[in-house]
Amino acid sequence: MSFDPQNQLVTSPFFSPTILACIRLSIALYTLVAIISFLIWDSVVSNEAGQFFSYFTDLTYIGICSYFWAAGIQTVGFLRESGKVYPLKRWKRFLQVLHMVLQASIMTFPILVTIVFWALLASGNTMATAVSRWRNISVHALNSVFCLFEVLCTNNAPPTWIMLPLMLLILGGYVGVAYITHATQGFYTYAFLDPEKQGPAMLAAYLVGITAAEVIIFVLVWGMMKLKTRVFPVKSLDEGLADEELKDTDVDEVSLRSGKHGYAV
C-alpha cells in the first residue's frame, strides 16, 4: 500500500497548498522564536535553563515546532512537484511512521497540556508579568489553537488506533523522566507528581485521571477528523487532475468561441 495516496498530509479543504504551506511555516517560525526566547530568558534572567527540557509542556511545544517545520517543508515540496507528490512519500517507511507518530502527538498532547495547566496548575502569578503572559499564552493556549488547526483545517486523516497506546506509552515514559529529574535535580516538575505531598492514593488518582483524559482527547480528535473527512471528502489525485483538465478544456472552448465571433483581444 502506498503512503498517503490522496496527498492528505499536504492539502486542506479550505486553503490552497500555497496558503497551507505559509500558515504551517508561520506557526513553525513563531514557535521556534518562542522556544529560543524562553531558553534565553531562562538562561540569563531566571537561571533555570537546565530545567527547560524536564517539563512536558516544553517538550510538547518542541514537538509542535518540529511538526510544523516538517509539515510546512513537505507542503512546499508538494508545490515544487506541481501538486503530484512530496518528499516524504519517497522516504523510508520508518521515517513515514515517525512523522505520523509526531503528528498524533501534536494533535492530542497540546490539548492535554492546556486542560491540566488551567485546571490544576494556573495561579495568580500566571499572568503577572508581560513575559509570563506571553509565555503562558504561547504554550498553554496557542498550543491548542495550533493543534486544532491541523485537526480541523487540513485533510489529515484521523490517527490510526495503534497511535493511542503509543501516546500512552510516551506519557508513561515522561512520568519516568519526571522522577529522574527529581532524583538528579531535586525538584518535581509538577506538584501533583510528589507522592509525599499528595499521598499514594491521590497520586494514583492524578495519573489515572490524566491517562483517561488522554484517551478521551484522542477519541474526540479522531471523531472530529472522521466527521471532517465525511463533510469534506478528499479527492483522489486522478479526480483532481481530471478537474484541472476539464477546466483547461472549458477555457480553450471559450477562447475558441470568442475568437470565432471576434471577441478575442
Stockholm file with secondary structure:
# STOCKHOLM 1.0

chainA/1-265         MSFDPQNQLVTSPFFSPTILACIRLSIALYTLVAIISFLIWDSVVSNEAGQFFSYFTDLTYIGICSYFWAAGIQTVGFLRESGKVYPLKRWKRFLQVLHMVLQASIMTFPILVTIVFWALLASGNTMATAVSRWRNISVHALNSVFCLFEVLCTNNAPPTWIMLPLMLLILGGYVGVAYITHATQGFYTYAFLDPEKQGPAMLAAYLVGITAAEVIIFVLVWGMMKLKTRVFPVKSLDEGLADEELKDTDVDEVSLRSGKHGYAV
#=GR chainA/1-265 SS CCSSTTCGGGCCSSSCHHHHHHHHHHHHHHHHHHHHHHHHHHHHTSSCGGGGGGCHHHHHHHHHHHHHHHHHHHHHHHHHTTTSCCGGGGSCHHHHHHHHHHHHHHHHHHHHHHHHIIIIICCTTTTSSHHHHHHHHIIIIIHHHHHHHHHHSSCCCCCCTTHHHHHHHHHHHHHHHHHHHHHHHSCCSSGGGCHHHHCHHHHHHHHHHHHHHHHHHHHHHHHHHHHHHHHSCCCCHHHHHHHHHHHHHHHHHHHHHHHHTTCCC
#=GC SS_cons         CCSSTTCGGGCCSSSCHHHHHHHHHHHHHHHHHHHHHHHHHHHHTSSCGGGGGGCHHHHHHHHHHHHHHHHHHHHHHHHHTTTSCCGGGGSCHHHHHHHHHHHHHHHHHHHHHHHHIIIIICCTTTTSSHHHHHHHHIIIIIHHHHHHHHHHSSCCCCCCTTHHHHHHHHHHHHHHHHHHHHHHHSCCSSGGGCHHHHCHHHHHHHHHHHHHHHHHHHHHHHHHHHHHHHHSCCCCHHHHHHHHHHHHHHHHHHHHHHHHTTCCC
//
